[in-house]
Amino acid sequence: MPNYESLKARQRQEREHYPENLSIRVHRALSWLKQAEQTDDTDSQFIFLWIAFNAAYAQEFAQKRQFTEKNLYQSFLEKLIYLDKEARLTHLVWQEFSGPIRVILDNDYILQAYWEYQAGHITEDSWQASRKSAKARAHKALANSDTATVLAAVFSRLYTLRNQLLHGGATHGSQANRAQLKDCVCMMQKIVPLTIELMMDGNTATWGDPVYPLV
């Protein structure tokens, strides 16, 4: 699997030939991947890896509040899988991280609807319906070996975990959900650099302008 050093070396050789939007995305993503690789703190690793992924991915609709498995990252992940001629993302999902992914998808505490119910924003019936629907979609994707949909569902759960950390909804180093967080970090440590590499492979593809362009 690629890491910061190998990706940075390649970027230095190729960046003059990248379109500007891809060049900005890769440059920013690599800067955060470097930070993630330089710390042993699990919370910090997760945050840096999330920023690296978002720097690579971020689209305008990512500024909206509502995220669902139906649309969260779906087209982006499908593009990555299309570019992944060696099926490395598929291998990660169905071989290396099959167990942790199933645990993540079954964890109610990183399903956003659960916290909306706890805050009184939705009823218990709405929460249970959301829970049932999310799990049904995830299980269908697992049964159909639908890599993009499974990854989209996983990242929607990671988005909730990201919110808990960045909005002060968790204690640094807390043991609550610690095993889950470690599983997420292990997975992202391989998915994020691979994402950057696949974008570099697809440097003629359309990645769109970054949300905050260089001005």
N, C-alpha and C positions, 0 to 999 in steps of 0.2 A: 504494500500500500504506500502511496506517496506521503511525504511529510513536508513541513515548511521548507527545509533546506533544498530538497529536490525540486519542489514546485517553484521556489524563488529563482533557482538557477535557470530553470526552463523559461520562466517569465522574462528574465533579463535578456535572454537570447531572442525571444519572439515578440516582445511587447511592441516594437516599432511597427509590426505588421497587424496588430490588433485594431479593430475599430475602437473609437474612443470610449463608447459605453462599456464594452467588455474590458478594456484596459483599466478603467476606473474600478469596476466591480472586482476584478482579480486583485488589483493592488490593495484595495481596502480589505478584502477578505483575507489575504495573506498576512496583513499586518496584525489582524486579530487572531489568526491561527498561530502566529508566532508567540503571542502572549499566552495562549492556551497551552502551548507546549512547554513554556518556561515556568509554569507554576504546578505545584503538587496539591494545591487547595481545590477540593472537589467543586465547591460552590463557584469559585472563580473560573475553573475550567469550563463549567457548564455555561456561564455567562459569556465568556470569551468565544466559545464555540458557537453559541447562538448568534452572537453579533457577526461572526465570520460568515455563517450561513446566510444571515439576513443581508449582509453586504453583497454577497453573490447573487442572492435571489430577488431582493426587494422590488416590488412593483407598486404602482399607484394604489391598487385596491388593498394593499397591505396596511394602509392607513385607516381602514374602516374597522369598526369595533367588532362586527360579527364574523366569526370564523367557523366553518363547518367542514366535516370530512369531504363533503361533496365538491368544494371548490378550493380548499386551502392547499396551495402548492401543486394542485393536480396537474395542470398543463406543464409547469416547470419540471416536475418529476418525470412526467411522460417523455419530455424532451431529453432529459438526462439518460433515461433508460434506452431511448432510441439511439443515442450517441454511444452508449456503453456496449461496444461490440464484443467485449470479453465477458459480458454479463456479471461484472463484479458486484454491482448493486444487488442484483438478484441473488447472488451467492450470499451476500451479507444478510439479506432478509430471510432467506429460506434455509440457510445452513448455519452460519455463525451466530446469528442473533434471534433465531426462531423462538427460543424459550423466553428470553427477556421481552421480546416484542409482544408475545401473548400476555405476559404479566402486565405490561404497560397498558395494553388495551382493555384489560379486565379491572384496572385500578380506578375505582370511583373517585378517589381524591384528586385525580388530575383530569377529571372531566369537568369542563367549565360549568355545565348545568347544575352540578352538585353545589357549587359555591353560590350560584345565583339563587338556588333554593335556600341555602343556609342564610343568605342575606335578606331573604324575604321578597326577592324580586319576582319569583315564580312560585306556583303552588307545588305541593308534593306530587300531585297528579302529573303536572307538567314535567317535573324533574324525572319521575319514573318513566314517563313516555319518552323523554329525551334519552335517558339511559338505555332503555330497551331498543330504541331506534339506532343509536350509535353502536351498540354492541352487535345488533343484527347486521348492520353494514360492514362492520369489521370482520365478523365471522364469515359473511358471504365472500368478502375479498380474500380471506385466508383460504376458504374452501376452493375458490376459483384460481388460486395462485396469482392474484392480481397485485403485482409488486407495487405499482404506482399508487393504487388506492390504499394498500396497507401502509405504505410510507406516509401518505397524506394523513391517514388516521393517527399514526404515531406522532407526526409533527403537530397535529392539533392538540394532542395531550401535552407535548413538550411546550407548546405555547402557554398552556395554563401553568405549568411548572415555572416557566420563564416569568410570568406575571407575578407569581408568588414571591419569587426572589427579588425582582427588580422593583416591585411596589412595596417592599418591606413586609410581605406577608409570611415571612419565614425567618427563623433565627439562624444566624451564621453557624455552621457546623452542627446544626440540630440533628438529633438521631431520628426525628420523625421523617419518614419516607427516605431515609439515608440510602438503603439498599437500592431503592428505585432510582434515586439520583445517580448513584454510581453506575448502574446499568445504562442509564441515558448517556452519561459521559463516555463510557466505553464505546457505545454505538456511534456517537457523534464524532469521536476521535478518528473513526474510519470513514464515516459518511461525508464529513465536511471536506477533508482534503481530496477525497475522490470526486466530490461535486466540483471543486475548483479545477481539478485536472480534466474532467469531462467537458467543462466549459471551455478550457483552453483547446481541447481536441476539436470542439465545435466552434472554432473562432469565426467561421463564416455564417453561423446561425444568427438569428435575430434574438437578442437578449433584452432589448428595450432599454430606455434611458433609466439611469438610477434615480431614485426618488429625490435625493438631494445631489444634484449635479455639481460638478466642479465649476465654480464661477470666479 
